[in-house]
Amino acid sequence: MIELGELRLNGYGLLIGLGIWMATEVSVWTGKKLGIKKEVIEKGFWWIVGGGLIGARLYHVVDYWEIYGKNWIEILMVWRGGLGIWGAIGGGGVGLLWFYLKNKDRLGLDLFRLLDVAVVGVPLAQAIGRWGNYINGELYGKVTNLPWGIKVMGVEGKVHPLFLYESGLNLGLFALLIWVLIRQKGEGAGGRVAGTYLIGYGLTRFFLESLRPEEIVWQIGEMAVAQVVAGVAVLTGIVLVKRGARRGEELPAGKN
């Protein structure tokens, strides 16, 4: 008989793995439309996933250093949960950049084009992975009287299902990225897909963070770290979208 605790942990890992696989398949499909070989995307995803997992764990560990600083071995126990999404995004970006720089001459691709293809399936992966947070009893909000509030172990009353809010918003963001990619074909996208993702997810996290219980929000002084990072993401996204728009205007007719 499988114990409940083991079932919970396996479910978390299963959904994270499913999300990564779906994101890879979306990128392969997108790359095919844009003339990027499947092998390039699959090799690149090893670097993205590796960097993302390291970054996600580091973000979480730094957040809860008062715990991990006393129990170093638990830093390696990823299966217990504890992955920070902003760390995953940053680490995955570093992994992609490293892959690109090591293979730049052989790839024959613009970095921003590769970035757009890599990012397009990310919100779909996040939408799936957030249900793993529900299985682990993570990512919940403040106490609420709304009819869709949920019960969480150790919390009195019902709380906002933040995992559900974010999952739904990520699905909407995924649909938006597909639309942007279709509308701005090929080289003309030039970073607009990645920029749209950063703007959309940055705004999502900025506003949802205000619904989290204050005692579990990572703060430096009076500032919520996740909201500061979200603001930086939005600004970076705006730069990428503007950069892509300028590049689209510079391309000859028929290549945008």
Secondary structure, 3 states (H helix, E strand, C coil): CCCHHHHHHHHHHHHHHHHHHHHHHHHHHHHHHCCCCHHHHHHHHHHHHHHHHHHHHHHHHHHCHHHHCCCHHHHHCHHHCCCCHHHHHHHHHHHHHHHHHHHHHHHCCCHHHHHHHHHCCHHHHHHHHHHHHHHCCCCCCCECCCCCCEECCCCCCEECCHHHHHHHHHHHHHHHHHHHHHHCCHHHHCCHHHHHHHHHHHHHHHHHHCCCCHHHCCEECCEEHHHHHHHHHHHHHHHHHHHHHHHHHHCCCCCC
